[in-house]
Amino acid sequence: MNVSGRAKGQKKIGIMGGTFDPIHFGHLLAAEESRTVLELDEVIFIPAGDPAHKRERKTASPEDRYVMTLLTTLGNPKFTPSRIEIDRKEPSHTVDTLREMRHWYAPEKVTFFFITGLDAVLGITSWKEYEALPGLCRMVAVNRPGYSPRKLENLPAEIRQAIIPLEIPLLSISSTEIRQRIEERRSIKYLLPEAVEQYIYKKELYRKKLEV
């Protein structure tokens, strides 16, 4: 993969955003592969507080999703959970989070790599102020079952230039499937970290769909 070299004193930080409802091994694999291939200094996991595009579904609380993310990342010193969106008192948008995070670092000293699934990237033109994203980060589009990277050609040129397609071993795991299995009293072992599995059962998360 052709990735631009690192300037002297430059930090390369991955941002793994998502609902993480719940977080699972697919998320971890995407983050670790991005970290190693792109030589990132760290990957910051940011659970969405009030995900603007998923308000029709309410399951685990933001706090529960943050705790599950914290439990998942404890074992990797290169992974850091963040409450930036959990603590925000308004709907979460990627462009707002990136702008806020740029205040944490001198802009000339950091390059952000926003890591998400290819399926999400293909719908990027529906995101708030998507045209501003190339000026804020590079976008890492991780392959997903059933989605072709050829469809990236349909995106605006300025967006395509900011995208780094990333191939990882495909794990057919989704948070939706995990929630459904829990509701149906089926096993979720080996789909997500054991600490997260135990937390879900202790808090009785996803046992039934909540009324919106």
C-alpha positions in Angstrom: 0.0 0.0 0.0 1.3 3.4 -0.9 1.1 5.6 2.2 2.8 8.9 2.5 5.9 8.9 4.7 6.0 10.5 8.1 7.5 14.0 8.5 9.8 14.7 11.4 7.9 15.1 14.6 4.6 14.1 12.9 2.1 11.9 14.8 -0.2 9.5 12.9 -3.3 8.8 14.9 -6.1 6.5 14.0 -9.7 7.3 15.0 -12.0 4.3 15.2 -15.5 5.7 15.4 -18.7 3.7 15.7 -21.7 2.9 17.7 -20.0 -0.2 19.2 -23.3 -1.7 20.2 -21.6 -3.9 21.2 -17.9 -3.7 20.2 -16.6 -7.0 18.8 -13.5 -8.7 17.3 -14.2 -7.3 13.8 -13.7 -3.8 15.2 -10.5 -4.8 16.9 -9.1 -6.5 13.8 -9.8 -3.5 11.7 -8.1 -1.2 14.2 -5.0 -3.4 14.7 -4.5 -3.9 10.9 -4.9 -0.2 10.3 -2.3 0.5 13.1 0.3 -1.9 11.7 -0.2 -1.2 8.0 -0.3 2.6 8.3 2.2 2.7 11.2 -0.1 4.6 13.5 1.1 5.8 16.8 -2.2 4.9 18.5 -5.8 4.2 17.7 -8.5 6.2 19.6 -11.8 4.4 19.9 -14.7 6.8 20.0 -18.2 5.4 20.8 -20.9 7.6 19.4 -22.9 9.4 22.0 -26.1 10.2 20.2 -25.5 8.7 16.7 -27.4 11.0 14.4 -28.0 8.3 11.8 -29.2 5.6 14.2 -31.8 7.3 16.4 -34.5 4.9 15.3 -32.8 2.2 17.4 -32.1 2.5 21.1 -30.4 -0.4 22.8 -27.4 -0.2 25.1 -26.9 3.2 26.8 -23.9 5.4 25.8 -22.3 4.7 29.1 -22.6 0.9 28.7 -21.1 1.2 25.2 -18.2 3.2 26.6 -17.6 0.7 29.4 -17.6 -2.2 26.8 -15.1 -0.2 24.7 -12.9 0.4 27.7 -12.9 -3.2 28.7 -12.0 -4.2 25.1 -9.1 -1.8 24.7 -7.4 -2.4 28.1 -5.1 -5.1 26.8 -3.5 -3.0 24.0 -1.4 0.0 25.0 -1.8 1.4 21.5 -5.6 1.5 21.9 -7.2 4.4 23.8 -11.0 4.9 24.5 -12.4 8.4 24.4 -15.5 9.9 25.9 -15.5 12.9 23.5 -18.8 12.0 21.9 -20.3 10.2 25.0 -20.0 13.5 26.9 -21.2 15.7 24.1 -24.8 16.9 24.7 -25.8 17.0 21.1 -26.0 14.6 18.1 -22.6 13.1 17.1 -21.2 13.9 13.7 -17.8 12.8 12.4 -16.8 16.3 11.1 -17.5 17.9 14.5 -15.5 15.3 16.4 -12.5 15.7 14.0 -12.6 19.4 14.4 -12.6 19.2 18.1 -9.8 16.7 18.2 -7.6 18.9 16.1 -7.6 21.3 19.0 -5.8 18.7 21.1 -2.8 18.7 18.8 -0.9 21.3 16.7 -2.5 20.8 13.2 1.0 20.6 11.6 2.1 17.9 14.0 -0.7 15.3 13.5 -2.4 13.4 10.7 -5.7 11.7 11.5 -6.8 8.5 9.9 -10.5 7.9 10.3 -11.1 4.1 10.3 -14.5 2.8 9.3 -16.1 0.1 7.1 -16.3 0.3 3.4 -20.1 0.2 3.6 -20.1 3.5 5.7 -17.6 5.2 3.3 -19.8 4.4 0.3 -22.6 6.4 2.0 -20.3 9.3 3.0 -22.2 11.9 0.8 -25.0 11.7 3.3 -22.7 12.7 6.2 -22.8 16.2 7.6 -20.3 18.5 5.8 -18.7 15.5 4.1 -16.9 17.9 1.7 -14.8 19.1 4.7 -13.5 15.6 5.7 -10.5 15.5 3.3 -9.1 18.6 5.0 -9.4 17.0 8.4 -8.3 13.4 7.9 -7.5 10.5 5.6 -10.3 7.9 5.5 -9.5 4.2 5.9 -12.2 2.1 4.2 -12.0 -1.4 5.6 -13.4 -4.1 3.4 -16.8 -5.6 4.4 -18.5 -8.7 3.2 -20.9 -7.9 0.3 -19.4 -4.5 -0.6 -17.1 -3.9 -3.6 -14.3 -1.3 -3.4 -15.0 -0.6 -7.1 -18.0 1.4 -5.9 -15.6 4.0 -4.4 -15.2 5.2 -8.0 -18.8 6.7 -7.7 -17.7 9.1 -5.0 -16.6 12.7 -5.7 -13.0 12.9 -6.8 -11.9 15.0 -3.7 -13.3 12.3 -1.4 -11.7 9.4 -3.4 -8.3 11.1 -3.0 -8.6 11.0 0.7 -9.6 7.3 1.0 -7.2 4.5 1.7 -8.8 1.1 1.0 -7.7 -1.5 3.5 -8.0 -5.3 3.0 -8.3 -7.3 6.2 -9.2 -11.0 6.8 -13.0 -11.0 6.5 -14.8 -11.7 9.7 -18.6 -12.0 9.1 -19.4 -10.5 12.5 -21.8 -7.6 13.1 -23.1 -5.9 16.1 -26.6 -6.4 14.7 -26.1 -10.2 14.6 -24.7 -10.2 18.1 -27.8 -8.3 19.5 -30.1 -10.7 17.7 -28.3 -13.7 19.0 -28.6 -12.4 22.6 -32.3 -11.7 22.2 -32.8 -15.2 20.9 -30.7 -16.7 23.8 -28.1 -18.0 21.4 -24.3 -18.1 22.2 -22.1 -15.1 21.4 -18.9 -16.7 22.6 -15.8 -16.1 20.3 -17.6 -13.2 18.6 -16.4 -10.6 21.0 -14.0 -10.3 24.0 -14.9 -12.4 27.0 -14.9 -9.3 29.3 -17.5 -7.7 27.0 -19.6 -10.9 26.9 -19.6 -11.0 30.7 -20.5 -7.4 31.0 -23.5 -7.8 28.6 -24.8 -10.7 30.6 -24.3 -9.0 33.9 -26.1 -5.9 32.8 -28.7 -7.9 30.8 -28.1 -5.9 27.7 -30.0 -6.6 24.5 -32.3 -9.1 26.2 -35.3 -7.5 24.5 -35.8 -4.6 22.1 -36.5 -1.3 23.9 -39.4 0.8 22.9 -38.4 4.0 21.2 
